[in-house]
Amino acid sequence: MTEPRPRRPARPREEVFATARAAIAEHGLARLTMAGLGRQLQMSAGHLLYYFGSKDQLLLETLRWSEEQLGTRRHAALTDGVPTDGALTDGIRPGAGPDVWARLGEYVRLYLPEGPGDPRWILWVEVWGRSPASEELRQGQLEIEAPWQADLVVLIENGTAAGHFAPGPAVERAFQIRALLDGLAVPLALGLPGARRTKALHLADSACRALLGAAN
C-alpha cells in the first residue's frame, strides 16, 4: 500500500505577502502568475487562488499587509516623536523646537518612497492603475489610506491647538498635504528623471510650512 504523500505546511502569512510584494515590484502584476508565485513559495496556484480568489485580491491584500508593517512604525514615530532612523537628517525640520514639526517630518519621511522601485509604492501604483475598473480595489484603497489621513488630521489638530500651526480646517489641510506627497511620490517610485528623495523631502517641507502657516 502506497504511503500517503506528506503535506507541505502552509507558508506563514508574512512569507506569502513578502514574496508577492517583491515579485510585483520586480515584474508588475500583469506579468505575475499564480503558478509562478506558487513555485517561489512551493505552493500550488490552486492553493493561492483558494485564499485570494484573484490577482487583484492578492494585490490588495499584499498592499494592506505592507501598509500594516509601516503603520506600526508610523504610530511609534507620531506617539514618541522619535525618528525611525535615529536622526532627522533631511526633510521637514523641527525648527526652533516644536516637537510637532519633528513628528510631521517623520510622517513625511515614512510616507514618501525610499527611492526608485520602492516595493511598497509599486504596489500603490498597481492598485491605482487597476482601481478604475474594480469597485473592490477602490474600496480597499480607501480603507488602507484611512489611517494615514486620520493620523495626519490628529497631528495637525494637536499642532494647531498648541499654537505651532495657524488655525485652519485640519481635514482639508491633511488632504492637501497627502495629495502633494502622492504627487511627489509617484515620479520618485517610478524613477523618472529629476525625481530625487532629497528634493521631494525639501519640497514637502516648503509646502507644509505654507499650508500650516509656520512662522519659520
N, C-alpha and C positions, 0 to 999 in steps of 0.2 A: 504494500500500500504506500502510495507516494505521500511523503510528509508535506503538510501544508506550508506554502511559502510564507516566511515571516513577514509581517507588515512593517514597512518603514514607519518610524514615529513621525507624527506631524511636525512640520517645521515651526519653530516659535514665530509668533506673530511679527516680532521685530525683524527677524531674518527675512521673512517674506516681503515686508514693506521696504526694508533697506535695499534688497536686491532689485525690487521693482523700481524704486526711485533711481538707482544707478543705471538700470537698463533704459528707462525712459529718457533720462538725461543724456545718455550717450547716443541713442538711436532714434528717439522720438516715439510717440505712441503708435504712429501709423506703421512703423517697421517692427514693432514689438508683437510677437505672437505668444499665445498662451503656451504653446508647445515649447518654444524656445525658453521662456521663463521657467517653465516646469523642469526643463533639463538642467538649468542652473541650480534649481532648488531640489533636484531629484524627486520631483513630484509630477504627477500626471496632469496634462492640460485639463482633463475632466475634473480632477480634484480642485484645481484653481477656479474653474467655472462654477463648480458647485458652491463655493464660498462667495464668489464675486459676481457671477452672473454674466458679466460682460467686461470688455476692456475699459469702457467708460466708468463702470463702478470700481474697477481696480484702480484706475487713475484717481478717482475721487477719494477713495479710502486711503490710498497712499499719501495723497496730499494732506488729508486730515491727520494721519499719523505723523507726518513730517512737521506740521504746524503744532501738534501737541508737544513734540520734543522741544521746539523753540519757545512754546508758551511757558514752559517751566522756567527757562532762563529769563524770559521777559518778566514774569511775575517776580522773580528774585531781584532783578535789577530795579523794578519800579517800587518794590517794597523796601529794599535795603538801600537803594541809591548807590550800589557798588558796581562799577563796570565789570562786565563779564570777563574781560581780558586783563583786569588789574589796573588799567590806566586809561584815561581819556586822552588819546594822542592826536585825534583829529575830529572833525565834525563839529557839532554844536558845543560851545564852550560853557563851562559852568559860570563864567563871568566873575563878578565880584564876590560870589559866594552862595547865591541862592541854590540850594540843593535841587530844586525843581528843574533847573537847567541841566544839571548832570543827569537826572533821570530822563529828561526828554532827549538828551544827546544819546543815551544808551538805547532808548526806544528806536531812534533813527538808525543807529548802527546795527541793531538786530533786524530791522525791517529791510534794509537795502541788501542786495546781493553781495556776497563776498568778492565776486568777480565774474568774468565771462564763464558761462556754463554752470553756474551755481545750480546744483540739482534741485533744490527747493524751488527756485524761481523758474526753472524749466518746467516743473510741474504746473506752476501757475499759468505760464504761457500756454501750455497744452490745454488746461481747463478753459481759459478764456477763449481759445480758438474753437473749442467744441461746444461751449455752453449755448450759443445762439440756437442750436438745433436740439438742445436737450433741457427740458424743464428740470430734470433730476440734477443735472450738473449746475444749473443756475441756482437752484435752491440750496444745494450743498455748498456752493461757493459762498453764498451769503452767510450761511451758518459758520463756515470756517473763518470768514473775515470778521464776524461779530466781536470776538474777544479783542482783536486789535483796536477796533473802534471804541469799544467800551472802556478799555484801559486808557486810551488817549483822552477820552472825554473826562474821565476822573482826574487824570493828571492835569488837564487844563483847568478844570474846576478848582482843584486844590491850589494851583499856581495863581489863579485869579483871586481866590479868597485870601491868599497870603500877600497879595499886592505885587507879585512878581510879573504878572501878566496884566495887560489892560482889560477892562471889562468888555465882555462880548459873549455871544452865544457859543457855548462850548461844543455842542454837537456839530454846528455848521463849520466851525473852525477845525474841528477834528477831521471832518470830511475833506476840507480843503487841503489840509496837510497830507492826508493819506493819498489824495489824488495826485498831489505833487510828487510824493515818494514813488507812487506807481509809475508815473511818467519818467522819473529818473532811473527807476529800477530796470525797466524792460530793455532799453538800449545797452545798459551795463551787462545784464544777464546774457543778451544775445551777442555781446562782443562787438557792437557797432563802432566804427571809427570815431575817436574822440571821446568815447564814454569811459570814464575812469571813476573808480570808487571815491578817491580823494576829492575829485571835482564835484561829484554828486553830494558828498557829505557837506562840502562848503556851500553849495547852492541851497541845500536843505537848511543849513544854519541861517543864511540870509533870509530865506523865505519865512521860516518860523519866527524869526525876530520881527519881521514886518507884520505878519499876521497876528502875532500875540502882543505886539506893542512893547517889545523890550526896550528899555532905556539905553542899553549898551549893545 
